[in-house]
Amino acid sequence: MNKTINLTKTIKQILDDGARYLQSKGNNSARTDAESLVAHGLGLKRVDIYLQLEKTLIDDELRELRELFKLRATGKPLQYILGSVAFRYLEIDVDENVLIPRPETEIIVEVIADIVTEKSKVLELGTGSGAIALSVASEVKAKVDATDICTKALSVARSNAQKNGVSGVNFFESDWFSSVKEKYDLIVANPPYVSLNEYSILQTEIRDFEPRVAVTDEADGLQCIKMITDLALSHLTDNGYLVLEIGYEQREKVKRIFEEKGFKNISAKQDLANRDRFVVASA
Ligand SMILES: C[S@@+](CC[C@H](N)C(=O)[O-])C[C@H]1O[C@@H](n2cnc3c(N)ncnc32)[C@H](O)[C@@H]1O
């Protein structure tokens, strides 16, 4: 008797198979990743896949989903596969030219919003995807200049401004302050603060996929912070502020650098895990 093999799959089956496959590859968010990949591959919202669990998928859909699962199993970050990430009130597109904006960085926007008003002029150094600059422009309505050394990152940031309908950010290329001419009420940066030693033991998801220039200073982790603090005072208005995101073990060293450069009112602020993550100081 001929045995017919049923090769069709429902959404539920591909979700279960995909999650098991990712887990077997060491992914510890396998189930939620599987849900995001299936939703993305089928052009659905995540909640909607649960309304159609028993739907049978056609061959093309199955092929597409298998490719997405294989890609994720290589370690490629989910956000690069999906192409975007939620950051505060914005949907920020990301590709391999920009660091994936981290949830803890959302807090820096609150720190800035507590200091500036819509009359302020803000400068972001190293904007990457533009997440911080665009959030400040849309939430605080301040005028923002935003720079990066990487031309391709600036293209992503400009396109994010358009996609989110945020005007009021002027993006330009600059090696830290090299092309910065004006003075600002607040300067913000989330610089590459990972030391070369730490970089060598970072998760491969970061090392193999995110831009190296966005993560490490190739030295002790403090070099970009020193370069920024060296020149920041000459680009700040009289009562201007400098706000930096730092590694959570760098607080004391960074405070000392700020003191040496002549900053006042130096304080640290914490991320949601209560780790020192931001240093704020005035000119
Ligand atoms: C940690 S990422 C931060 C990206 C974004 N601001 C965020 O918070 O998600 C650091 C950024 O600094 C940029 N960068 C590195 N060296 C730079 C330099 N010398 N001048 C300007 N930007 C630089 C990188 O291209 C990268 O976009």
The ligand as a Tripos MOL2 file, in Angstrom:
@<TRIPOS>MOLECULE
LIG
   27    29     1     0     0
SMALL
NO_CHARGES

@<TRIPOS>ATOM
      1 C1         27.5110   53.1520   20.2650 C.3       1 LIG1
      2 S1         27.0960   53.7500   18.6500 S.3       1 LIG1
      3 C2         25.7260   54.7860   19.0570 C.3       1 LIG1
      4 C3         24.7010   54.8950   17.9720 C.3       1 LIG1
      5 C4         23.4050   55.6110   18.3960 C.3       1 LIG1
      6 N1         23.6660   56.9440   18.8770 N.3       1 LIG1
      7 C5         22.7060   54.8040   19.4860 C.2       1 LIG1
      8 O1         22.7800   55.2170   20.6540 O.co2     1 LIG1
      9 O2         22.0830   53.7780   19.1850 O.co2     1 LIG1
     10 C6         28.4350   54.8830   18.3550 C.3       1 LIG1
     11 C7         28.3320   55.6920   17.0700 C.3       1 LIG1
     12 O3         29.4890   56.5540   17.0030 O.3       1 LIG1
     13 C8         29.9500   56.6000   15.6750 C.3       1 LIG1
     14 N2         31.3730   56.9740   15.6860 N.ar      1 LIG1
     15 C9         32.4450   56.2010   15.9350 C.ar      1 LIG1
     16 N3         33.5790   56.9260   15.8420 N.ar      1 LIG1
     17 C10        33.2010   58.1940   15.5450 C.ar      1 LIG1
     18 C11        33.9170   59.4110   15.3230 C.ar      1 LIG1
     19 N4         35.2440   59.4570   15.3790 N.pl3     1 LIG1
     20 N5         33.2060   60.5260   15.0500 N.ar      1 LIG1
     21 C12        31.8430   60.4830   14.9750 C.ar      1 LIG1
     22 N6         31.1140   59.3700   15.1660 N.ar      1 LIG1
     23 C13        31.7930   58.2370   15.4560 C.ar      1 LIG1
     24 C14        29.6730   55.2100   15.1210 C.3       1 LIG1
     25 O4         29.6510   55.2130   13.7060 O.3       1 LIG1
     26 C15        28.3450   54.8770   15.7900 C.3       1 LIG1
     27 O5         27.2660   55.2590   14.9680 O.3       1 LIG1
@<TRIPOS>BOND
     1     1     2 1
     2     2     3 1
     3     2    10 1
     4     3     4 1
     5     4     5 1
     6     5     6 1
     7     5     7 1
     8     7     8 2
     9     7     9 1
    10    10    11 1
    11    11    12 1
    12    11    26 1
    13    12    13 1
    14    13    14 1
    15    13    24 1
    16    14    15 ar
    17    14    23 ar
    18    15    16 ar
    19    16    17 ar
    20    17    18 ar
    21    17    23 ar
    22    18    19 1
    23    18    20 ar
    24    20    21 ar
    25    21    22 ar
    26    22    23 ar
    27    24    25 1
    28    24    26 1
    29    26    27 1
@<TRIPOS>SUBSTRUCTURE
     1 LIG1         1 GROUP 0 **** ****
